[in-house]
Every structure is written in structure tokens, then in C-alpha cells.
Amino acid sequence: MKIVVGLSGGVDSAVAALLLKREGHEVVGLFMKNWEDDDDGEYCSTRVDLVDAVSVAETIGIEVEAVNFAAEYRERVFASFLAEYRAGRTPNPDVLCNAEIKFRAFLDHALALGAGCIATGHYARVEEREGRFRLLKGVDPGKDQSYFLHRLSQAQLSRARFPVGHLHKARVREIAREAGLPNHAKKDSTGICFIGERPFREFLSRYLPREPGPIVTPAGERVGEHQGLMYYTLGQRQGLGIGGRRGGDGAAWYVAGKDPATNTLLVVQGHDDPRLFSASLRAMDASWISGSAPPAGEALAAKTRYRQADAPCRFSGGEDGRFTLDFPDPQWAVTPGQSAVLYRGEECLGGGVIA
């Protein structure tokens, strides 16, 4: 089969391409450029990544093409990213990027090239059963990326391959090293792709105006001034500007809430303050991999953020793209704008945006 692999310049996608080539497929690499604004190399690694992708392709012996999806990214991902921050929420653009760019714009481009499917270096697995496609967790629990793929549809999954999903990261690097891939020891990328390593507040202030306001305690005491609600997220401890002010037992301050109506940031002291925990959540804009919501009342597990262990929960709702999750054990810093992703064992069922 002709398979187009999204070569990012990283080791995971490189090994994905290598494994598919070894299986006998006609493999073509495709490097996606999704961001153009101030891409001067200081913070964005696009140029370095492209060089690495080309070097990998030459080593493996496959062709590679560079495609610019910056316009699609700005329209389908970045516009939503700014709208969410403007509304006081904390979005996860990687989830939308997968659904709209990597498995839509990229997939459409690959099919136009005559490919039977696409492949990426995500740590996840796809299983077909009686004509239905299931998204399963990656075998490596520390690298599983099904959370970021939960908005994919049956049509998208039917054309997706994840060649490293059954491997642990250490083995992926070992395969790359044994094959002489030039990026076998390259550091994993972190953070939001278009922000890179640049200061987040500086980046966001280019697109959204700063709106300073009071930082208050639950008792209504003003303890500082924030630079704009968009710069803070629930559970945040660093960067509050009130570290030198101690009260109560001297515990650290954490963001516990935002009030856009009054432009107020609520803070509490101590990681275990009850105001940081939620026994339930409401979600909107739901997307289900099977095409329909799970049965109401079913006991499932959920993640309310990527780096989190599965939390037992009970699902209800599912109508009009909305649902509710109730947790026997209250969850810490459940954050509006992030994704609540549901699992039935190893299977990722889908999820929605925490409202």
C-alpha cells in the first residue's frame, strides 16, 4: 500500500516510516508547516525539524515533501485557540490540530497523492472489529497519546496507522539508533507547537489585549493584581506574583477560579484546598469515535488532563453534544477549556470540552 507518513523531524515519526518501509509499503514522507508568523528560528524549530525530516528520509530511502498548512491551521485551530482564551478558558490546541489538520487537511492531501492511508508517530493503536474502528491506548503508559486523538472519526481512523503504538519509547529510540537514523537521540518536543519555547504571556499579548485586575481570596481580600485572566489556569502555582505574601499556615497560593464578569482571579492557599477539587463536571462539544455516546449511567474512566491517571466516573447525558461526569473521588483542578476524555478499559471512546 502507498502510505504517506507525517514526518515531523522527531524520532517517533521517523521510526514509524522506517517500520512501514520494512513491511514493504510504498512510503512517502510529508513534512507539515503549520505556522508562519514570526517563524524566525529563535523559538520555532520548523527549519531544524525540516532538515531532520529530510535527513531521515534520505537514510530510510524514501521521498519527502513539504506542505504548508498554515492557512488551514490559522482558520481551524488558532482562531479557536484565541476565542477560548478570550472567553476565560484554557484550550488544548493539539486536540483540534489532530482532528482538523493532521487527520483532515493532511489526510485529504495524502489521498490526493494516491495513498491508501496515512501514518504518524503517535503512541496509540487502532483495532478493527466487525467493520468498526476502535482507538486504543498506546502500550507505553508513559507515552500514550490517545487523549489527543479522541476527536477522530470512524472515517479518519479507518485511514490511520500508528506504527509505534505497540512499542515503548526506549525501544523506539533503540530501533532508530540501530538503523542509523540521525535524530535517534533528538529531544522530544514539548508545549504548544506554534509557541515553542517563547514566553507564553509575551506571545498571547500580541493577539489579545492585557486586562489587569484584582487577585482575591475566598474571603474577598485583595492580595495582588493579575495581568489578564487569559494568562492563568486553574491549579496554577507559579507566576502569580504573590509568593512573598504568606497567610494562614504559609502554604503556597493556587489559582482556584476566574470571574470574567468582574475580571477577578480567585486564589487559595494549599494544594489540598477543597475549592481546587470537583466531584463532577459538565462538558460540551462532544465527539464520539463510534459515532454515538456511551450508554447513560455507564461506569467509565476519564482523564481531565493529559498527564493524569484514569479516574473512575459515571457518565450521563450525551444529548446535544453535552454530558456530565460524576467522580467518586473529587478531581483536582478540573479546568474549563481542557478536554474530558472517556475510556472503557484500553479503549478511548471520545470526549468533550470541559465547560
N, C-alpha and C positions, 0 to 999 in steps of 0.2 A: 504494500500500500504506500501511496505517497503521503507522507506526514510532514507537516510544517511545524517546526519546534520554535517556540518563543525563546530565543537566546538573549538573556539579559546581560551577559558578561560574567555572571556568577557561576559557582561550581555546580549547583543543583541542576540548572537547565543544561549545562554542558554535559553532565553525566546522563541526563535524560536523552539528549541527542545521541550520545555515544551508544547507549544501550539499544536504542531503536535501530541504529545503523548495524549493530551486531546481529540484530534479529533479522536483518535482510531487507528492511524497508528502504524506500527511496526517501531520504531525509533531506529537507531544506531548512536552513536556519533563517529566522526572521527577527531582526532587532527593531524594537518599537521605541520611537522617540515620542514621548507623551507631553513634554514640557519645553517651552521655548523662552518664556520670559526670563530675562537676566541669566540665561544659561551660559555663564562666562567661565565655568570651571572652578570658581572659588568654592562654591557649595554643591553644585550639581556635578555628578560624576559621569554624565552622559558620554562625554568624549572618551574617557578612560574605559568605560564599560563597552563602548562600540569597538575599541581596539582589542579588548579582551575577547569579545564575541567573535571577531574576525580571526583572531589567533586560534581560538578553539576550533572554529570551522575548518581552518587550514590543517590543523593537527588531525582532526577526525576524517577529513576528506569529503566535506560537503559544501554546497554553495550557501551563501548567506546574503540576505537582502536587508536593507534598512528602510523602514517605512515610517512616515511621520503621521501620527495620530493626534497631534497637539490640538487641532481644531475640535475634534470629537471629544477629547479629554476636557477641554475648557467648557464645552457646552454641556456634556453629560455628567461630568464629575465635579469639576472645580466650581461651577455655578451653584451646585447643590451644597458643596462644602462651605461656601461663603454664606449661603442662605441659612444654613443650620447654625453657624456661629452668630449670625446676626440675630437669630431667634433665641440665643442664650443656651443652645445645646452644644454637645461635643461630638461631632460626627467622626465616622471611620471611613475615610475616602477609599481605602484599599478594598473594602467590600464592594463599593459601587464600581470601582475600576475593574474588578474581575468580571462583574456582570455586564458592564457596558463597553469596556474596551478590549480586555484580553479574550473574552469569550463571546464577543459580539462583533466589534469592528475588526479585530484580528481574525476571528473565525470566518467572517464574510470574505476577507481578503484572501485567506488561505483556500477557501472553497473555490474562489475565482481563479486561483492558480491550478486548480485540478486536484487539490488534496482531498483525501478521504476523511481525515481528521486532523486535529491539532494536538500538540503536546506541550506541557510546561514542566517546570521543576518543582511544582507544589508537592508537599507531603500530604497526600490524600490518595484515596483509591476509588475506583468506580467498579461496580459489580452489576452485571445484567442478570435479571431473573424474570423469566416469563415475559420478555419484551419491555420490562420496566427497568429503569436505571437507578441504582442506589448510590449515594455518596457516602463513603465510609472514611473513618479516621485514618490518618497515616499510622504506620506501625510504630514509628518512633514517637512516644508520648510527649517528648520534649520539643518536637518539631511539627506536630500535627497542625495542618493549616485548613482543615475543613471549615473552621469558623469563618474564614474569609471567603469561602466558596458557597456559602449557604443560600445565596440568591440565584444559583444556576438552575436552569430549567431542564426538563427531560430532553429537549432538542439540543441544548448545549452539552449536557453530559454525554449524550449519545455520540458526540463527535470529539470527546475529550479523552486524552491519555495522560496519566501521571506515572511515568516510568520509575520514579524514585520513591513512590508512596509506600512500597513494601520494604524499604531499606531504612536503616538507622543512619544518621548524619555521618558518624565516624566511618561507616562503610562506604558512603558516597565519596568522601574525601580520599579514602584508600583506593577506590576504583579510579578516581581522577589522577591520583599520583602514579599508580601503576601504568596508566595509559599515557603518561607524559603530558597531561593537559596543563597548559601554562598557568591556569588560575586555580590549581588544586588546593592552594593554601590561602586563597583570597578571603579576606574577612567578609562575613555576611553583612548585607546592608540592613540598616535599621531605620525606624522612623518613617515619616510620610515622604514619599518619593520626590515630590516637587519642592519640598522644603530642604531636604538634605540635612546638613549639619549646621545650617544657619540658625541664628536666634529666632525662635518662633514668634515672639512679640513683634520684633522688627519686621518680619515678613508679613504678618497679618495686618499690621498698621498701614501697609501700603494700599490695602484694599478696603479696610473698614476703619472708620474714624475712632479714635480713642475717646472713651466716655468715662472719665474718673468718677468715683462715687464712694460712699462710706462702706467700711468694713465693720460689721456689728456682731455682738454676741447674742445668744438667745434672750438675754435679759435686756437687750436694747442698748447696751453700752457700746459707744463708738471706740474702736481700738486701732483704727488706721484708715487708709484710703487705698482703694484698688485702682488700677489703671484702665479698667474696662472689663465687664463681666466675661467677654469673649476669651480673655486670657487665662481663665481659671476653670478647673473641672472639679467635680465632687471627689473628695478624698485627697485633694492636693495638699501637700505639706510645704514644699519648697516654694520660694519666691513670693511669699505673702507680704513680706516687709514688716512683719510684727514679731519677728523672732526674739527681739530683745525685751519684749514686754511679757512678763510672766504673771500669772494669777492662779488662784486655786492651788493645785499641787505642783505647779510649774511644768505641766505637760505641754507638749508641742501643740500648735494650732493646726486645724484641718478645715478645709472648705466643706461645709455641710449643706449649703443651699445658695440659690440665686433668686433674686426677685427683680425681674426686668421692669416691672411697673414702677418700682422706686429706685432702680439701679443700685440695689444693695446686695452686698456679699455677706452671707452668714458664715461665721466660723465658730468652731467649738474646740475645746481642749481635750486631747487624749484620743488615741486611736480607737478606743472602745466606747466612745460616747454613743449612747443609744440613737442619737439623731443621724448617725452615719450608717445605720442598718435599716434594711427594708424587708418586711415579711412578704411583700407582694410587689408586682409591677404591672403596668399596662404598656402594651406595645401596639404600634400601628404599622401600616405599610408592609404587611406580612407577605412573605414569599415562601411557597412550599414546593420542595423538589418533586414530589409526586403529583403536584397539581391541585391537591386538596389538603385541608387542615387535618391534624390528628383528631381522633375522637375526643369530644369534651369529657373532662374528668379523668383522662388517662394520666397515670403516674409516669413522668418522664424525667429527664435531667436537662439542665440548661447551663450555658455559660453567659454571663452578662458582660464579660470582657475576655479578651483573648487569653491572657496568661492567668487562667483560673481553672481550678478543678471543677469537674461536673458537679452541679448542685441538684439534689433531688427536688422535684417540684410537681405541682399538679396544674395541668393545662385546662383552660376553659375559654370559651368564645370561639374565635375563628371566623366570625361573620364580618363582612365589610372590611377585611384586612386588619382587623383588630383582635387582640387576645389578651388574656390575663394569666399570669403565673403566680402561684402561691407557694411559698417556701416554708417547710417545717423549721428550717434553720435560717433565720434572717441573714440576708446577704449584705456585704459591706460595700458602701459607695456605689450603689446602682445609679448609673449616670445617663440622663436623657440624651439621646442622640447616638449612643452606642447601640450595638446590636445584641439582642437576646436571641441566642441560637439554641435550638432544641435537639436533643439526642434520644434515640431509643437504643441503648447499648452502644455499639460501634457506629450505628447509622446516624448520619446527620439528616434531620427532617426538614430543616429550613428555619425561618425565624422572622423577626421584625425589628423595627427601630423603637427603642425604649422611649416612651412618651412621658 
